[in-house]
């Protein structure tokens, strides 16, 4: 569900772990020996969401669990995004981890939201919109399974398209540099190899690997471009 700078997604929880703690300030902490801190089952989906945020603030619970350690709400911010996650059960009275779902609200630029969602699915290793109990899932979320699939895939495809465009731009630069500098043949071959690795990583939904490969390709292209040498020479002459 898209609304300007906001995306709302629903996910099926499959595992309750990791089990963690909530300190006196309502902040998420690694499980320790404190008897004062409340315990919470974060679940596999929320764990993947927080991992996909990259560097972020410590998650804060806006609704802490009581007797049921898997019913809660939290918020978390990164540089570009703000995320709210609601965890609740939708069938079986919450007796098992698979009885739970997460409502994920993501606020921020479309590019950052798309990349985050792409990474969530990659980190999770499964399709989070596929429910254990379809009818109950549709009833509690207010959406049918086709709509869930579309909401997730729209963002995933946007992230893939952006990364693919980056690859295409660098491939175009490599083509334009061929035959320009005879000393740069090996550098361009290195760029080709890195771009091939980027495409493989993209097909594997491995966005960090795509970024690393693009960085290597870009570095090779910069070194192979004679204009870069001219700029460097001009800077050195100005300094002299």
Secondary structure, 3 states (H helix, E strand, C coil): CEECCEEEEEEECCCCCCEEEECCCCEEECCCCCCCCEEEECCHHHHHHHHHCCCECCCEEEECCCCCCCCEEEEEEECCCEEEEEEEECCHHHCCHHHEEEEEEEECCHHHHHHHHHHHHHHHCCCCCCCCCHHHHHHHHCCCHHHHHHHHHHHHHHHHHHHHHHHHHHHHHHHHHCCCCHHHHHHHHHHHHHHHHHHHHHHCCCHHHHHHHHHHHHHHHHHHCHHHHHHHHHHHHHHC
